């Protein structure tokens, strides 16, 4: 029986695409699906014949200088998460709530993104059937599988400590940011909803079902994960008509596999000297390279650093280009990481903030990646890391095995099957 499903998400393309994959597959199964998210994604959603609902805040309301500053602050390794929550999300909590309320009348199910705090309130106020989700393991803050945290919660790995100590430290960290959630508590009071103890973690999740939208290879379930968590595998969104340009296909076909340098859809707007240093590193190694520089003119590489073997393109679909890589260099967003894992190619991470350091650490533990700090990313240091990835066969061999396993998981089908089981 056809159901009406509303998905509330927020963030970059890495936050949108997993839900797009679920929406497209659910639509194929006969359901009516709507996505409630930022206005900037209207065209992408409607291109799949999905219903779109705009949800504030809308970054397109900012002028270019304001948008660049917002992205730079959001990517800060120490304060980025605090900035996103306290200045980009929570000041618009009531607006977001009102917008999502426009989407849910007549809906049979609401699915929420990890920071769709307004969506949680809509679910609790309306009583609509609701399941929550996470995109990366860091959202669980497990004491048994501790994450690398780049926010004020911690700046060190807890992996060497026992779970009891980890739990104490994590609870202290949560307590230290309790004031960040005050706008949620105040708005809950306005809505006649009871206060919650943990609005950023435990209390943002459905008591019935939490979808972990990543591979069990990437993170195994732990005893302190939220109850009723189901690990689906990565739900990959392969856009219709997303193909490599003829120029890029010609480049790939005429030589050895290149190193691919990219910074995803958000960090690319705060690239600094990443692309210049990357081009120099490729030249030092004598390797072919593709630099995916986005639309930001500041990322253009001087002509004297380019050649027939080192080229720039504004964009290429990862699912199409990553399998052609010798090594993939990227920022570590969960969407980029998932696509790189699927491709079966080794990686060099240069993480910024949020979940990126933890994603990098997990890939490194899998034996498919190395990590370089953003502050240390220069041509010489990048070339040294890349040389190891290129010359030590263990990285390519392990990446190929992991890639085959990831490709066999079919995370989107598993997610949709679990959603249907919940609805029935």
Buried (B, 14 or more C-beta within 10 A) or exposed (E): EEBBBBBBBBBBBBBBBBBBBBBBBBBEBEBBBBBBBBBBBBEBBEEBEBBBBBBBBBBEEBEEEEBBEBBBBBBBBEBBBBBBBBBBBBEBBBBBBBBBBEBBEEBBBBBBBBBBBBBBBBBBBBEBBBBBBBBBBBBBBBBBBBBBBBBBBBEEBBEEBEBEEBBEBBEEBBEEBEEBBEBBBEBBEEEEBEEBEBBBBEBBBBEEBBBBBBBBBBBEBBEBBBEBBBBBBBBBBBBEEEEBEEEBBEBBEEEEBBBBBBBBBBBBBBBBEBBBBBBBBBBBBEBBBBBBBBEBEEBBBEEEBBEEBBBBBEBBBBBBBBBBBBBBBBBBBBBBBBBBBBBBBBBBBBBBBBBBBBBBBBBBEBBBBBBBEBEEBBBEBBBBBBBBBBEEEEBBBBBBBBBEBBBEBBBBBBBBBBBEEBBE
